[in-house]
């Protein structure tokens, strides 16, 4: 993993400042930023938070009620996100301040119990997803969260895509604002913020049926939608950001090696190869995902061997769990992308979002 500040990333201070709007930007990069910055907003900069693995949990003994620890951490995260606009960012974390945020991308595992069946779990799933919808809303005006949210589903939301949670995402997509395309099955979708095209692809990117080997997690046509959406964009130079739940590098294996083992893998290596082939001609600048409950940033060239950040064909941003009930240690990413540069910072908590701090690592690059 290559955690670098902007001085080490191969991008000069002048380049990043110019790309993100010169002196008018509400952002400067590096510890040299010592003065308050102008509040003017560059029109063509996308800003968003990436959260993942919130794992809303209901009580097993009283499934109509949320677990207090889970509910508290999840609410405090949302309240923290709501307060971040305009916050001054410490110099070691890049300096400047948080600009106007376009929305929140959620990398999946919204809830904890939708991978289980029977007993109290049906009621628990309904309680957990209702709590998620109350906190995150949809548009930034109908929930606790003050920004629009764009979520994918994870394995805890329904590994086969046949749960109340996944059906809920389909329902939400019918009225989710700003979408450019929705898949035939109503689950995967894309949208634009500023100069960037975003694609949300569910639990994994792949295909099933048609004589293919069985997949552990149902992809629900996500690979076909990715290909169709990139064709519709029809611009190999446009920056693209892709989100799915499962991490990709672990499953970047040569197809044909131990195919019986592939049956049990979360992301089938044949699908990983097809995913790589689909994105390789495009300008995919970042892939965001969760699942591992640990932050990891690296480059990727389509194989298991990760590269340093910026040294691959696409950069991987594996987010830490954001509000998991089992840990006080959580984190989210704050991302800014202009037409010429991307800057990613991380916000952490050591007490389940009673307080927060900015980590000293930044990841910045020209795009």
RAHUFEN-V207185 format. One record per pair of residues at least 24 apart in sequence whose ideal C-beta (glycine too) atoms are under 6 Angstrom apart, sorted by the first residue. I is the first residue (numbers start at 1). J is the second residue. D is the distance in whole Angstrom. If there is no record, write none. Layout:
# RAHUFEN-V207185
i & j & d
I & J & D
I & J & D
This chain:
# RAHUFEN-V207185
i & j & d
1 & 296 & 5
1 & 297 & 6
1 & 298 & 6
2 & 308 & 4
2 & 309 & 4
3 & 361 & 4
5 & 362 & 5
6 & 30 & 5
6 & 362 & 6
6 & 364 & 4
9 & 364 & 5
9 & 365 & 6
11 & 364 & 5
11 & 365 & 6
11 & 366 & 6
16 & 341 & 5
16 & 364 & 6
19 & 338 & 5
19 & 340 & 4
19 & 341 & 3
20 & 338 & 5
20 & 341 & 6
26 & 97 & 5
26 & 99 & 4
27 & 96 & 4
28 & 95 & 5
28 & 96 & 5
29 & 94 & 5
29 & 364 & 6
31 & 91 & 4
31 & 92 & 6
33 & 91 & 6
33 & 95 & 3
33 & 96 & 6
37 & 96 & 6
41 & 100 & 6
44 & 194 & 5
44 & 195 & 5
44 & 339 & 6
45 & 194 & 6
45 & 336 & 6
45 & 338 & 5
46 & 102 & 6
46 & 193 & 4
46 & 194 & 4
46 & 196 & 5
46 & 337 & 5
47 & 99 & 5
47 & 101 & 5
47 & 102 & 6
47 & 336 & 5
48 & 102 & 5
48 & 103 & 5
48 & 105 & 6
48 & 335 & 5
49 & 81 & 6
49 & 104 & 5
49 & 332 & 5
49 & 334 & 6
50 & 105 & 5
50 & 288 & 5
50 & 319 & 6
50 & 333 & 4
51 & 106 & 6
51 & 322 & 4
51 & 332 & 5
52 & 107 & 3
52 & 290 & 3
52 & 319 & 4
52 & 322 & 6
53 & 109 & 4
53 & 290 & 5
53 & 321 & 4
53 & 324 & 6
54 & 110 & 6
54 & 322 & 5
54 & 323 & 5
55 & 109 & 6
55 & 112 & 4
55 & 324 & 5
56 & 111 & 5
56 & 128 & 4
56 & 131 & 5
56 & 132 & 5
57 & 112 & 4
57 & 325 & 5
58 & 124 & 4
58 & 127 & 4
58 & 128 & 5
60 & 120 & 5
63 & 120 & 4
63 & 123 & 4
63 & 124 & 4
64 & 127 & 6
66 & 131 & 5
69 & 325 & 5
70 & 325 & 4
73 & 323 & 4
73 & 352 & 4
74 & 135 & 6
74 & 323 & 5
76 & 353 & 4
77 & 322 & 6
77 & 323 & 4
77 & 353 & 5
78 & 135 & 5
78 & 144 & 5
78 & 145 & 5
80 & 353 & 5
80 & 356 & 6
82 & 146 & 5
89 & 358 & 6
90 & 358 & 5
92 & 360 & 4
93 & 345 & 5
93 & 358 & 4
93 & 360 & 6
94 & 345 & 6
94 & 362 & 5
101 & 147 & 5
102 & 193 & 5
103 & 147 & 5
103 & 148 & 4
104 & 147 & 5
104 & 149 & 5
105 & 150 & 5
105 & 243 & 6
106 & 151 & 4
107 & 243 & 6
107 & 245 & 6
107 & 288 & 6
107 & 289 & 5
107 & 290 & 4
107 & 319 & 6
108 & 152 & 5
108 & 153 & 5
108 & 154 & 3
108 & 245 & 3
108 & 290 & 6
109 & 154 & 4
109 & 156 & 4
110 & 157 & 5
111 & 165 & 6
112 & 156 & 5
114 & 157 & 5
114 & 158 & 5
114 & 163 & 4
114 & 165 & 5
115 & 155 & 6
115 & 156 & 5
115 & 159 & 6
125 & 164 & 5
129 & 165 & 5
129 & 168 & 6
138 & 172 & 6
139 & 177 & 6
150 & 200 & 6
152 & 200 & 5
152 & 202 & 5
152 & 243 & 6
152 & 245 & 6
153 & 202 & 6
153 & 203 & 6
154 & 203 & 6
154 & 245 & 4
159 & 217 & 5
160 & 218 & 5
161 & 218 & 5
161 & 220 & 5
181 & 229 & 6
183 & 221 & 6
183 & 225 & 4
185 & 220 & 5
185 & 221 & 5
187 & 220 & 5
188 & 222 & 5
188 & 225 & 4
190 & 229 & 5
195 & 339 & 4
196 & 239 & 5
196 & 241 & 6
196 & 337 & 5
197 & 233 & 6
197 & 238 & 6
197 & 240 & 5
198 & 241 & 5
199 & 229 & 6
199 & 242 & 5
200 & 243 & 5
201 & 244 & 5
203 & 245 & 5
204 & 244 & 6
204 & 246 & 5
204 & 267 & 5
205 & 244 & 6
205 & 275 & 4
206 & 268 & 6
206 & 271 & 3
214 & 263 & 6
215 & 268 & 5
216 & 266 & 6
223 & 274 & 6
226 & 278 & 5
227 & 278 & 5
230 & 282 & 6
236 & 281 & 6
236 & 282 & 6
237 & 283 & 6
239 & 283 & 6
239 & 285 & 5
239 & 367 & 5
240 & 282 & 6
240 & 284 & 5
241 & 286 & 5
242 & 287 & 5
243 & 288 & 5
244 & 289 & 6
245 & 289 & 6
245 & 290 & 6
245 & 291 & 5
246 & 291 & 5
247 & 289 & 5
247 & 291 & 6
247 & 292 & 6
247 & 318 & 6
249 & 300 & 6
249 & 304 & 6
249 & 306 & 5
252 & 302 & 6
252 & 303 & 5
252 & 304 & 5
276 & 302 & 4
284 & 314 & 5
285 & 342 & 6
285 & 367 & 5
286 & 315 & 5
286 & 317 & 6
287 & 314 & 6
287 & 316 & 5
288 & 317 & 5
289 & 318 & 6
290 & 319 & 5
292 & 318 & 6
293 & 321 & 4
294 & 320 & 6
295 & 320 & 4
295 & 331 & 6
297 & 363 & 6
309 & 363 & 6
310 & 365 & 5
328 & 352 & 5
341 & 366 & 5
342 & 367 & 5
